[in-house]
């Protein structure tokens, strides 16, 4: 039930929003320019008319920002943070996200490509290319499409084939000798059939890091990706088939691992005071232990661009996926079927403590087969807009993970079994039925209602163990020597979630909405390296939201804002646990409550000047939990602590100026930036769990044709070379840090034909 505090907060937000909108109601309802059309509700709508907190970015802006991965997408929206751990890139929206080493979990923020769900975070290592637009939806999703989520969804829509001959290409390179080519070729194949071939290639020779161990540069990409689409459209029928492939042999993101010990084995003062990153060499990695004669293994170097690793962070990923979309109009209704299959093989090696010895050399292997089927019927009957559908998903994973700690004096294992590991198969079967209704009570007021029933079954058959050598064959299996735990079990979780709301168009150019929605994420299993296999229960999030959307001054200025309150029950949190000796595992941690504000403004001041600004506020804390976790400061209760990746403030903005040089030449100047306030990266909320605030600014200067047929640009990314943490793991014997990309600059050339 909604308590008095929530009611007062929502009424207060509404009382603020409505007078504010009336004061700005000066725009013309007849203007046609500057419309932003999205598909968040599975039909084309002006973004101003969608009763959801949503950020939409077009393909041209994505290309100019070279926004091809999770980290770059987050720069475009407030209250959104990117996380990357062990090659598992994921979005955190309004503090709800995934921050784990385990590869068998579905994220609470879903990623869809052309409405096809990517179930596992490592699938987001595939680049996003030839994209028409991306839509970031905040809050629980489930009554409109696909897989249910608690945190939100990030939906990418690729450029579709058209009946015109043409294409495009973009070539870029930066000062770290990282090069990228991407483009597309489009052609009609008949009166009703067209094809589009898109491609992405990233190669390198060097990189932003220097490996002291090998004496060479590190950090080069090595990616090939391609997608072929066929589109048939005639009368009331549309059929679109897409087949895509991906191969990645890149040098992955390295870690830093400052020492945490005094010579006597106690935790050192710089660590406990939260200043270890000011002098990363201040403390010892292994206390009084010595893994070998090389003294460089004992302390970390200061530069975050310097590594000293004997076992590099190498990526070997392959995937093939295909999807078939069929749309058939039946009278006033549309029947849509989306069938998709993906096979994804992932291998990643890493030096978890960045030393020249085999003290924490990790291997991760996953083989995923995923099949999804979505069927929905949508249309309008009088004042009612309806959507009803069903969803089926089955994915199977074979997972083999292990860490070789044979030279680690802190983890003395028998010489015959120097690895801690796991080997398991997991099958997920999800069934769902959903509906979403919108009824126009009057020309200006409409009611929203939606339901979703979900039934998920997860089966697990696996073991954890101490092991010996690892096989480099197809399955990357590890020789199991000493069994630790085993399980052959399953769990089934069911849930009825909902969405209800009211939309009020104050004027044709302004809307206020309020909504209540509930999201659900099923339980699962944690299978840690050499630890005890555990299960965790489903989590549930209830969202209360009041929002406003408006356009002013002939649609040259758009302003959107939303106030939200989250009641999060049995939330799944990644935390240290005695049953897992090496990595944190997922547990249910009581509850949390959070509230905040999203606001963004876009102003097209003149045909040559444009501005964009956004700000997000978020307050969150754990509640009603008796969970305690061991830290460097002893046992810490979680109740009242701030969850991970919940910065109090985020802000982003951009300014662009176009200078006409002649009738067929223009100069384009652009800068954009993002601020992220301090946040905790470990749920215990200690000073050594804290990531400092940071500001990232990018610049771009280009010359080209006004019609976009060609362009040459110089760019700079993170021009102030801000050093910022993206991931942190504080466990009992080491500290693992992942840092963001350094400053870079380069050139980009693009053309269309």
Secondary structure, 3 states (H helix, E strand, C coil): CCCHHHHHHHHHHHHHHHHHHHHCCCCCCCCCCCCCEECCCCCCEEHHHCCCEEEEEEHHHHHHCCCCCHHHHHCCCCCEEEECCCCCCEEEECCECCCCCCCCCEEEEEEEECCEEEEEHHHHHCCCCCEEEEEEEECCECCCCCCCECCEEEEEEECCCCCCCEEEEEEEEECCCEEEEEEEEEEECCCCEEEEEEEEEEEECCCCEEECCCCEEECCCEEEEEEEEEEEEECCEEEEEEEEEEEECCECCCCECCCCECCCCCECHHHHCCCHHHCCCCCECCCCCCCCCCHHHCCCCCCCCEECCCCCCEEEEEEEEEEEEEEEEECCEEEEEEEEEEEEEEEEEEECCCCCCCCCEEEEEEEEEEEEEEEEEEEEECCEEEEEEEEEEEEEEEEEEEEECCCCCCCCCCCCCCEEEEEEEEEEEEEEEEEEEEEECCCCEEEEEEEEEEEEEEEEEEEEEEEEEECCCCCCCEEEEEEEEEEEEEEEEEEEEEEEEEEEEEECCEEEEEEEEEEEECCEEECCCCCCCEEECCEEEEEEEEEEEEEECCCCEEEEEEEEEEEEECCEEEECCCCCCCCCEEEECCEEEEEEEEEEEEECCCCCEEEEEEEEEEEEEEECCCCEEEECCEEEECCCCCCCCCCCEEEEEEEEEEEEEECCEEEEEEEEEEEECCEECCCCCCHHHEECCEEEEEEEEEEECCCCCEEEEEEEECCCCCCCEEEEEECCCCEEEEECCCCEEEEEEEEEC
